[in-house]
Amino acid sequence: MRRHVVAALLAGVCHAASADEAELRKAEQALQQARATNSNELSRHLQMLAAQRAFMGDANGAIAAFDEQPGRTPSADADDVERLTAAKEEDAIEAIVREAGKHQIVILNEAHHVPLHRAFAMRLARELHRSGYTWLACETFQTAPFKQGYLAAADGYYSGEPVFGNFLREAAASGWQMVQYEPLDDTQAGTFEERIERRESGEARNLVKRIFAGHPDAKVFIYVGYSHAMEVPRFGDKGNVWMAAQLRHLTGLDPLTIDQTDMMAHSVPTAEHPVYAAAVNRAQRTSPFVLRAPGGGYEVFGHYRNAMDMQVVHPRYGDDAASGRPAWLRTLAGFEAVDVPAATQSAPHFVYAYPAGQPDHAVPADVVRIEPDKPTPKFMLPQGDYRFVERP
């Protein structure tokens, strides 16, 4: 179907809180200062810059900033090569949907600076909905989303990133019932362990209260960051008991838990898991896959071994020469390239694409940076009508 684009190029003065060129500049300046002073907060500033780059459409730059943190070289277990050699590749979406049929709850994690993970979540949500899953709970939500008739920047922090926004807009159009479950009244009092316990148990209680108490047979897709999907330690064990384990304790339901953060391409090989290169080179796949263990179940490498059920391996997608953007925006997300309207200014600037009829504090569908001395990238957008806004 041909895309219809509303090519209205406006000089914007108001913008969303998350996709914000001023916040990107602040993050860049804070990092420069941290480098100059050898600050022990260098990692925190790199994480903030990674998030801001993701908000502004720079997915590769976000990964590069995060990878620059000291001490981020993962290690392998002694039997990792043996496990990889014995495993068989399966298409990730097909395998997860098949396993999801045996469960009521699917929990998928993400790295908060990696929009690629939201593209995979969008694809998975599409298939889970077709198989009977109807509830979507996301860590990012700070309020019930879409109350204003569109996805607003204030609806959640991470959902202010364009790919996340496109995922949620598609989910809303498909009829998912969306649930906010983060305990927003939590305080920072107590030890680190006490704060984790309050947050994780609060998340699980809210999920029970807002979904399972009234709908005990609900089929729920929960989208979280990192360790919230860990089922181990179990409730009552020593150590931090994360949301997935807390929810299992409260409901008696065994969730299907999936990692997609450890087996992916990075900006430098030293940031990749030691068996990642061997896994993708052997598979020679262009779409995400999982590794089936010979004795049943699925292999999980890295930090989440024995704590999650499955692990997605993302191939090296590379960049798309035609659009100047990461190739997964086309191959995985299914977005289409759209030309950026002719600029009205010569200095470097950003151009935002908003769904037509939505205000500047809505979550944009894409953001690109225009630099006069470099090739102009293309927007990568879902089918629909858009308006475009230029900002310095």
C-alpha positions as semicolon CSV with decimal commas, in nm:
position;residue;x (nm);y (nm);z (nm)
1;M;0,000;0,000;0,000
2;R;0,137;0,338;-0,094
3;R;0,221;0,574;0,190
4;H;0,054;0,912;0,203
5;V;0,269;1,173;0,371
6;V;0,163;1,516;0,486
7;A;0,479;1,709;0,406
8;A;0,421;2,014;0,620
9;L;0,757;2,148;0,737
10;L;0,712;2,370;1,038
11;A;0,945;2,568;1,259
12;G;0,878;2,406;1,594
13;V;0,897;2,588;1,925
14;C;0,750;2,324;2,157
15;H;0,862;1,964;2,172
16;A;0,827;1,638;2,357
17;A;1,006;1,600;2,687
18;S;1,201;1,289;2,585
19;A;1,291;1,344;2,218
20;D;1,456;1,676;2,287
21;E;1,759;1,826;2,113
22;A;1,832;2,045;2,417
23;E;1,853;1,739;2,643
24;L;2,094;1,576;2,398
25;R;2,321;1,880;2,412
26;K;2,308;1,878;2,792
27;A;2,409;1,512;2,798
28;E;2,697;1,580;2,558
29;Q;2,821;1,873;2,768
30;A;2,794;1,678;3,094
31;L;2,999;1,396;2,944
32;Q;3,267;1,638;2,824
33;Q;3,293;1,782;3,174
34;A;3,312;1,435;3,329
35;R;3,596;1,343;3,093
36;A;3,784;1,663;3,170
37;T;3,765;1,609;3,546
38;N;3,814;1,229;3,540
39;S;3,481;1,206;3,716
40;N;3,386;0,877;3,879
41;E;3,041;0,938;3,730
42;L;3,163;0,882;3,374
43;S;2,950;0,568;3,335
44;R;2,634;0,750;3,444
45;H;2,694;1,027;3,191
46;L;2,762;0,775;2,914
47;Q;2,434;0,600;2,997
48;M;2,247;0,930;2,984
49;L;2,406;1,018;2,650
50;A;2,313;0,674;2,515
51;A;1,949;0,728;2,611
52;Q;1,938;1,076;2,458
53;R;2,095;0,957;2,134
54;A;1,830;0,686;2,112
55;F;1,556;0,944;2,166
56;M;1,700;1,148;1,880
57;G;1,709;0,866;1,625
58;D;2,079;0,780;1,659
59;A;2,055;0,410;1,743
60;N;2,416;0,330;1,651
61;G;2,549;0,626;1,847
62;A;2,348;0,517;2,150
63;I;2,513;0,174;2,151
64;A;2,858;0,329;2,099
65;A;2,815;0,560;2,400
66;F;2,696;0,279;2,625
67;D;2,981;0,053;2,511
68;E;3,236;0,315;2,615
69;Q;3,169;0,254;2,983
70;P;3,466;0,105;3,169
71;G;3,449;-0,261;3,271
72;R;3,184;-0,370;3,021
73;T;3,373;-0,668;2,876
74;P;3,153;-0,978;2,922
75;S;3,303;-1,315;3,010
76;A;3,215;-1,667;2,898
77;D;3,137;-1,977;3,103
78;A;3,366;-2,276;3,058
79;D;3,105;-2,477;2,867
80;D;2,968;-2,198;2,646
81;V;3,138;-2,316;2,326
82;E;3,022;-2,673;2,387
83;R;2,664;-2,558;2,448
84;L;2,666;-2,341;2,137
85;T;2,802;-2,625;1,922
86;A;2,526;-2,863;2,034
87;A;2,240;-2,613;1,997
88;K;2,015;-2,571;1,692
89;E;1,892;-2,237;1,563
90;E;1,519;-2,162;1,542
91;D;1,337;-1,850;1,431
92;A;1,290;-1,640;1,744
93;I;0,934;-1,522;1,684
94;E;0,806;-1,867;1,586
95;A;0,973;-2,037;1,883
96;I;0,856;-1,781;2,138
97;V;0,496;-1,785;2,014
98;R;0,496;-2,164;2,025
99;E;0,627;-2,166;2,383
100;A;0,390;-1,883;2,479
101;G;0,100;-2,117;2,407
102;K;0,200;-2,311;2,719
103;H;0,192;-2,002;2,943
104;Q;-0,031;-1,711;3,047
105;I;0,252;-1,464;3,094
106;V;0,535;-1,370;2,857
107;I;0,806;-1,136;2,990
108;L;1,056;-0,988;2,743
109;N;1,338;-0,757;2,846
110;E;1,522;-0,477;2,670
111;A;1,828;-0,259;2,706
112;H;1,683;0,087;2,757
113;H;1,920;0,251;2,506
114;V;1,857;0,002;2,221
115;P;1,558;0,084;1,995
116;L;1,622;-0,242;1,807
117;H;1,476;-0,426;2,105
118;R;1,150;-0,231;2,071
119;A;1,128;-0,330;1,705
120;F;1,155;-0,695;1,807
121;A;0,897;-0,643;2,083
122;M;0,661;-0,489;1,828
123;R;0,696;-0,788;1,596
124;L;0,649;-1,031;1,885
125;A;0,344;-0,844;2,018
126;R;0,184;-0,868;1,675
127;E;0,208;-1,248;1,679
128;L;0,121;-1,289;2,047
129;H;-0,198;-1,091;1,993
130;R;-0,295;-1,322;1,709
131;S;-0,243;-1,619;1,942
132;G;-0,472;-1,482;2,215
133;Y;-0,262;-1,248;2,428
134;T;-0,456;-0,928;2,497
135;W;-0,290;-0,744;2,789
136;L;0,028;-0,537;2,743
137;A;0,209;-0,410;3,052
138;C;0,519;-0,193;3,004
139;E;0,768;-0,076;3,264
140;T;0,795;0,262;3,092
141;F;0,439;0,376;3,160
142;Q;0,408;0,658;3,413
143;T;0,033;0,685;3,359
144;A;-0,233;0,509;3,158
145;P;-0,118;0,580;2,799
146;F;-0,325;0,732;2,521
147;K;-0,558;0,916;2,758
148;Q;-0,536;1,219;2,530
149;G;-0,611;1,015;2,221
150;Y;-0,244;0,987;2,122
151;L;0,081;0,871;2,281
152;A;0,217;1,168;2,474
153;A;0,575;1,217;2,591
154;A;0,440;1,238;2,946
155;D;0,292;0,886;2,921
156;G;0,631;0,732;2,992
157;Y;1,002;0,801;2,986
158;Y;1,146;0,533;2,756
159;S;0,835;0,533;2,539
160;G;0,938;0,882;2,427
161;E;1,184;0,710;2,192
162;P;1,040;0,692;1,838
163;V;1,056;0,314;1,779
164;F;0,898;0,251;2,119
165;G;0,628;0,500;2,026
166;N;0,560;0,322;1,699
167;F;0,540;-0,012;1,882
168;L;0,282;0,125;2,125
169;R;0,076;0,301;1,858
170;E;0,052;-0,025;1,663
171;A;-0,040;-0,212;1,982
172;A;-0,315;0,037;2,064
173;A;-0,456;0,013;1,713
174;S;-0,455;-0,367;1,742
175;G;-0,667;-0,361;2,057
176;W;-0,416;-0,445;2,330
177;Q;-0,531;-0,347;2,680
178;M;-0,240;-0,149;2,825
179;V;-0,149;-0,146;3,192
180;Q;0,073;0,083;3,399
181;Y;0,225;-0,112;3,688
182;E;0,535;0,075;3,808
183;P;0,495;0,178;4,178
184;L;0,533;0,552;4,128
185;D;0,493;0,636;4,497
186;D;0,812;0,451;4,593
187;T;1,077;0,642;4,788
188;Q;1,457;0,619;4,781
189;A;1,478;0,538;5,152
190;G;1,667;0,232;5,273
191;T;1,950;0,025;5,133
192;F;1,992;-0,063;4,766
193;E;1,856;-0,412;4,835
194;E;1,555;-0,273;5,023
195;R;1,474;-0,037;4,736
196;I;1,490;-0,323;4,486
197;E;1,260;-0,533;4,703
198;R;1,004;-0,253;4,732
199;R;1,006;-0,184;4,362
200;E;0,994;-0,545;4,241
201;S;0,725;-0,654;4,486
202;G;0,529;-0,336;4,413
203;E;0,538;-0,405;4,040
204;A;0,415;-0,760;4,091
205;R;0,135;-0,653;4,327
206;N;0,018;-0,389;4,081
207;L;0,008;-0,644;3,799
208;V;-0,204;-0,874;4,014
209;K;-0,434;-0,592;4,123
210;R;-0,476;-0,438;3,778
211;I;-0,499;-0,755;3,570
212;F;-0,520;-1,094;3,740
213;A;-0,750;-1,003;4,030
214;G;-1,032;-0,936;3,785
215;H;-0,914;-1,151;3,495
216;P;-0,755;-1,470;3,631
217;D;-0,731;-1,623;3,283
218;A;-0,569;-1,317;3,125
219;K;-0,286;-1,371;2,878
220;V;-0,031;-1,098;2,943
221;F;0,276;-0,967;2,761
222;I;0,504;-0,774;2,998
223;Y;0,785;-0,561;2,852
224;V;1,060;-0,472;3,098
225;G;1,419;-0,359;3,130
226;Y;1,705;-0,597;3,192
227;S;1,681;-0,799;3,517
228;H;1,311;-0,749;3,591
229;A;1,251;-1,064;3,384
230;M;1,470;-1,285;3,607
231;E;1,295;-1,582;3,770
232;V;1,592;-1,662;3,994
233;P;1,642;-1,607;4,283
234;R;1,299;-1,748;4,367
235;F;1,080;-1,582;4,627
236;G;1,225;-1,667;4,969
237;D;1,579;-1,725;4,839
238;K;1,874;-1,505;4,925
239;G;1,951;-1,220;4,689
240;N;1,741;-0,975;4,491
241;V;1,405;-1,128;4,397
242;W;1,306;-0,959;4,071
243;M;0,958;-0,884;3,940
244;A;0,919;-1,206;3,738
245;A;0,990;-1,418;4,046
246;Q;0,766;-1,199;4,263
247;L;0,481;-1,233;4,011
248;R;0,523;-1,608;3,993
249;H;0,498;-1,626;4,373
250;L;0,181;-1,413;4,385
251;T;-0,004;-1,579;4,096
252;G;0,130;-1,934;4,094
253;L;0,181;-1,889;3,718
254;D;0,510;-1,978;3,551
255;P;0,601;-1,693;3,314
256;L;0,791;-1,744;2,990
257;T;1,093;-1,519;3,038
258;I;1,312;-1,399;2,750
259;D;1,637;-1,205;2,732
260;Q;1,741;-1,008;2,425
261;T;2,013;-0,787;2,577
262;D;2,322;-1,011;2,591
263;M;2,348;-1,157;2,239
264;M;2,358;-0,859;2,004
265;A;2,609;-0,663;1,799
266;H;2,801;-0,381;1,963
267;S;3,015;-0,093;1,844
268;V;3,333;-0,281;1,942
269;P;3,394;-0,658;1,958
270;T;3,512;-0,642;2,320
271;A;3,162;-0,538;2,430
272;E;3,004;-0,848;2,274
273;H;2,953;-1,177;2,452
274;P;3,248;-1,407;2,369
275;V;3,031;-1,660;2,179
276;Y;2,816;-1,404;1,996
277;A;3,035;-1,384;1,686
278;A;3,050;-1,763;1,657
279;A;2,672;-1,789;1,697
280;V;2,585;-1,541;1,423
281;N;2,860;-1,659;1,188
282;R;2,738;-2,017;1,214
283;A;2,371;-1,930;1,179
284;Q;2,409;-1,698;0,878
285;R;2,061;-1,562;0,950
286;T;1,928;-1,214;0,881
287;S;1,648;-1,231;1,140
288;P;1,652;-1,296;1,517
289;F;1,688;-1,655;1,632
290;V;1,701;-1,864;1,948
291;L;1,919;-2,165;2,030
292;R;1,742;-2,490;2,108
293;A;1,931;-2,714;2,351
294;P;1,962;-3,084;2,257
295;G;1,795;-3,196;2,581
296;G;1,498;-2,962;2,542
297;G;1,463;-2,602;2,645
298;Y;1,675;-2,317;2,515
299;E;2,028;-2,197;2,576
300;V;2,084;-1,869;2,756
301;F;2,434;-1,721;2,762
302;G;2,573;-1,456;2,992
303;H;2,431;-1,298;3,303
304;Y;2,083;-1,451;3,271
305;R;2,184;-1,816;3,241
306;N;1,955;-2,030;3,461
307;A;1,742;-1,723;3,536
308;M;1,544;-1,690;3,212
309;D;1,385;-1,944;2,978
310;M;1,495;-1,822;2,636
311;Q;1,738;-1,581;2,473
312;V;1,705;-1,395;2,145
313;V;2,019;-1,371;1,931
314;H;2,011;-1,064;1,709
315;P;2,218;-1,089;1,388
316;R;2,449;-0,816;1,270
317;Y;2,194;-0,611;1,080
318;G;2,436;-0,347;0,955
319;D;2,329;-0,023;0,791
320;D;2,105;0,034;0,491
321;A;2,293;0,233;0,227
322;A;1,975;0,363;0,063
323;S;1,837;0,523;0,380
324;G;2,156;0,590;0,575
325;R;1,993;0,423;0,875
326;P;2,025;0,088;1,056
327;A;1,896;-0,193;0,832
328;W;1,675;-0,342;1,106
329;L;1,442;-0,042;1,076
330;R;1,340;-0,192;0,741
331;T;1,398;-0,566;0,781
332;L;1,272;-0,614;1,139
333;A;1,051;-0,314;1,213
334;G;0,907;-0,309;0,862
335;F;0,932;0,069;0,829
336;E;0,963;0,241;0,493
337;A;1,209;0,507;0,380
338;V;1,063;0,856;0,335
339;D;1,257;1,156;0,205
340;V;1,322;1,438;0,449
341;P;1,168;1,763;0,317
342;A;1,410;2,025;0,189
343;A;1,565;2,214;0,478
344;T;1,481;2,577;0,548
345;Q;1,811;2,634;0,732
346;S;2,175;2,562;0,650
347;A;2,307;2,491;1,000
348;P;2,299;2,140;1,148
349;H;1,952;2,066;1,283
350;F;1,698;1,794;1,360
351;V;1,378;1,710;1,174
352;Y;1,095;1,535;1,358
353;A;0,820;1,328;1,197
354;Y;0,492;1,333;1,393
355;P;0,178;1,139;1,308
356;A;-0,051;1,382;1,128
357;G;-0,285;1,570;1,360
358;Q;-0,077;1,508;1,672
359;P;0,087;1,794;1,867
360;D;0,453;1,855;1,936
361;H;0,429;1,693;2,280
362;A;0,324;1,365;2,119
363;V;0,594;1,101;2,074
364;P;0,750;1,144;1,728
365;A;0,755;0,855;1,482
366;D;1,116;0,935;1,387
367;V;1,388;1,196;1,426
368;V;1,684;1,257;1,195
369;R;1,984;1,487;1,221
370;I;2,066;1,696;0,915
371;E;2,427;1,807;0,866
372;P;2,504;2,010;0,552
373;D;2,839;1,838;0,486
374;K;2,696;1,484;0,512
375;P;2,446;1,280;0,307
376;T;2,087;1,340;0,415
377;P;1,940;1,032;0,585
378;K;1,583;0,925;0,524
379;F;1,302;0,889;0,772
380;M;1,207;0,530;0,849
381;L;0,834;0,530;0,919
382;P;0,531;0,303;0,953
383;Q;0,264;0,353;0,690
384;G;0,060;0,663;0,764
385;D;0,039;1,039;0,729
386;Y;0,296;1,265;0,892
387;R;0,386;1,625;0,951
388;F;0,748;1,737;0,979
389;V;0,903;1,986;1,219
390;E;1,251;2,141;1,196
391;R;1,443;2,234;1,511
392;P;1,798;2,363;1,557
